[in-house]
Amino acid sequence: MTAGRAERDGVAAVRPVVRVGAPTERRNPHSLDLDLMSTRDVLTVINEADRRVPAAVAAVLDEIAETVDLAVAALRDGHRVHYFGAGTSGRLGVLDAAELAPTFNSPRHWFCSHLAGGPDAMWRAVEDAEDDERAGAAEAAECVRPGDLVVGLAASGRTPYVLGALAASRAQGAGTVLLCANPEAEAAASVDVFIGVDTGPEVVTGSTRMKAGTAQKLVLNTFSTAVMVRLGRVYSNLMIDMVATNAKLRGRMISILMEATGCAEEVCRVALREADGDLKTALVALVSGAEVPAARAALARSAHQVRGALELLAS
């Protein structure tokens, strides 16, 4: 670690400088002449680099599966999943958590996102926020409870804010996961599950919003979607736990009900109306042939699991 200087209140202040050895900080030999290339060639180099990402994510599916199982167990026991991140990593965590309630009608408290520097950091860089290990630890100590699952998001695998949050969460009795783009991150040994996605050097050196960010988005999408599937918020491959808040979604509910039951559109419209707009209740009623009150009761008895409700009505 070396030191840099900056002016603060007219006085030169010494700030720490860290040279990170993560793969995302290395130069990519395939893009050395990037600024001399044609627009089409720049796009080709970026696209060819991006093609590496799905394979890198495929290599860590076992670790993602383990994280899914931990999250499902935590949520079923009344606990929460937390994302802690900074910069691009933190913003992607905010995005993933924000999309779950409108997509799967999941309780908003299930997934909680924490971004170094607070809400303002979504739109601008907040000075030194990611270097504040104590801030991450303090936020985790305040928000994380025993039994929760905490996922740290850091492209380099060494972001102090994230590591501080993970350490404090572990002390609180929470499960811990680190997702990064550095398979050799030292912090791997200090978490319950380590997901090190090997995306290699970026096309633009150090720009972790590129391959590393794409990999993180894929992992988070895969993780949170699988959690929702395991919690019964999907029937077959249909999104059934949704609230129709606009015309498009109301039409989607009818289409999903038709796909799930094989019934005609008008039959599905009537069933949905009789179920007061509740897609799950209408689905169970149509598939089982039960009346709406019986379908609703079966869902209540099966913790609102469609498969479980259908089994109850068939027995």
N, C-alpha and C positions, 0 to 999 in steps of 0.2 A: 504494500500500500504506500502511495506517495501522497503529496499534498499539493493542492492548487490554491490560487488566491482569488478573492472576489471583493469588490468594494461594498461595504455595508455601513450606512450612516457615515460615509466619508472615511472609514477606517478599513484597511486591508484585512480581510478575514481569511483564515486558513481553512480550507475544506478538504475532507478526505477524497482521494482519487483511487479507484480500484480498477485494475486491469483484469478483466474477466477472461478466463481461458475456455469458456464454453464453445461448443462447435458452432453456435450461431454467430460468434464473433470472428470466426476465421474467414479468409477470403475464398471466394468461389472461383476456381480456375476457369470455369466455363463462361464467366461474365467479365473478364478482365478488361475487355474493350467495349463494355456496355455503352459508354457515352459516345462511341464512334460508330455504333451500329445504326442501321435504318430502323424506323419505327417497327416495321414488320419483324425484323430480326430480334429486336428487344423483346417483343411479345413472344416470339418463339422460344427464346432462352428462358423467360419466366415460366412459360407453359411447360416446357420440358422439365424444369426444376420442380414445378408443382406436382408433376406425375409421380414423383417419389413419395409424396405424402401418404396416399392410401396404403401403400405397402408398409410404410413405417408404422402406421396405426395398426395394421393387421398383426404386426409382430408383438404388440402389447395387449392383444385381446384378452389373454388370461388375466392380466392385472386389472383390466377394465371390468371383467366379469366379477372378480373378487370385490371390487369397489361397489358394483351394483348390488351384490348380495349384502354387503355391509350397510348400504343406504336403505335397502328395503327393510332389513331387520330394524334399523333405527327408526324409520318412519312408522312401521307397524307397532312399535313400542311407544309411540307418542313423542319421539324425539325429532330433531331437525338435521338438515344437511346445510353446511355453510361453505361458501366459496370465499377464499381470501386471495386477493391478487393486486398487482400494481400495473400501471400502464396498459399496454395492449392486453396482457393476460387478465388483468382485473376487469377491463371493459368487456371482454368476452364472457367472463363469469357473470357479470351483471346482465348481459344480454340473454344468456341461457336461462338464468333464474327468472327473468322477466317474462320469457315466452311460455313458461310452463302453465301458469294459471289460465291464460286465455286459450291455450291449446288443449289442455287436458282437464280444465276446470279443477285443478288441484288446489288445496288450501294454500293461500299465499305465504303462510308461515313455514311451509315444508322446506323450501329452498331459500336461504338467506345469503345475499351477496355483500361482501365487504371490500371496498376499494380504497387503496392507500390514497390519502388526500381528500377523501370524502366525495360527495356528489359532483363537486366542481371538477374533479379529475376526469370525469367522463368527457369533458370538452376541451380541456387544456392540461398541460403538464403542471403538476403541483410540485414546487421546488423541494427536492430532497425527501419527498414523502415515502418513496419506496425504500430509502435507507434508514427509516426510523423503526428499528426493531422493537423498541419499547412501545411505540404506538400500536403495532400489530399485536403485541402481547397484551396490552391494556384492553384493546377492543375485544379480543378473544376472551379474556378473563371476565369481561362484562356481559358478553352475549352467549358464549358457549356453555352448555350444561353437560353433566355426565351422561353418556349414552348417545350424544350427538355424533355426527360424522363431519369432519372438517377436511375439505379438499383445498390444498394450497396450490396456487397457479403461478408459476414463475418460469419463463423461458430458459433462463440460465440455471435454474435450480438453486440459486444462492441469494435471492432477494431478501434482505434483512427483515422487512415488514412481514413477509410471508413466513419466514422461518421463526420469527418471534411469535406469530399467531399459532403456528403449529406446536411450538414448544409449550406455550401456555395452555393450548387445548388438550394436549397430552396430559399435562398436570391436572387438568380439570376432570380427567377420566373420559375424554372423547376419543373416538377413533380418528386416525390421521392418515391422509393420503397426500402425496406430492406428485403433481403432474408438471413435467417440464420437457424441454427439448435437449437435455443433456444427460445421456445415459450413464455418465460417470459422476454425476453430482454427489458430493460428499454427504449431503443430507439424506440420501437414500436409506442409510442405516438407522435413521432416527424416526422413521414413520412406519405405520403398519403396512401400507401398500405404496410401492414406488412405481410410477408410470413414466419411464424415460423414453420419449419418442425420438428416434434417431433421424432427424430431418436434415442434418448436415449444415454446411455453410449456406448463408442466404445469397441470393442473386445480388442484392445490394447489401454489402457487409454491415451486419449489426441490425438490419431492419427486421426485427422479430415479428412485425405485423404481417410478414410474408409467409414462408413455409411453416415456421414455428407457430404462427397464429392460426394458419389454416389447419394444422394438425390438432391444435388445441380445440378449435371449433368442432372438428370432426369427433374428437374424443368426448367432448362435453355433450354434443348432440346424441352420440351413441349411448353414453352413460345415462343421461336423464331420460331418454326415450325408453331404454330398456327397463329403468326403474318403474316408469309408468306402466309398461306392459306387465311387469311382474306384480304390480299392485292392482291389476284388473281394470285399468282405465282404457284398455283396448280389447275389442272382441274380434277374433280372427285377426285381420290386419286393418280393422276399421276403428277410427277414432270415435268413441261412443260417449265419452265424458266431456261433453261440450255444452256451452250455453249459446243460444242463438241471439246475438246482439245486433245483427243486421240482416238484410235480405239475402245476401250471399250465404251466410251461415244457416239461415232458415231453409234455404234450398238444399244445402249440403246435408242437413239433418234428414230430409226426406230421401235424398239419394242414398245415404248410408243405410237408412232403414230398409229401403227397397233391396239393396245389395245383401244385407244381412238376413233378410227373411224371404226374399223371392216373391214378396207380395206386390200387388199393383199399387201405383202411386196413390190413388184415392183411398185405398185401404190403409195405407201408411199414414196419410193425412188424418184420417179419422182416428186411428189408434193414437197418434201423437196428440191430437186435440183432447181425447179422452184421458190421456196421461198428463194433462196440463203442461204439455211441452217437454216432458222428461223423456229423453231418448231411450235411456236404459229401461225404464218401465214399459214403454211402448214395445221395445224390442223383445223383452221377456214375455210380454203378453202375447205377441204375435207368434213367436217361436213355440211357446208352450201351449198356446190355445187357452190360457187362463184368462180370467177377467182381470181388469186393471187393478182392483184392490188386492187380489191375490198375488199378482206380479209384484206390486209395491211391497207387500208384506214379506215375500220371499227374498227380495233384495235386501230388506232391512235385516232379515235373519242371517243373511250370508255376507254381511259387511259390504253390501252393495257390489258384490261380484256377480257378473252376469252368469258365468258358468256355474257358480255355486247355487244361484237362484234357480236355474233351469234343472239342476240335479234335485233340488228340494221339491220342485213341482212335479218331477217325473217319478218320485219315490212314493 
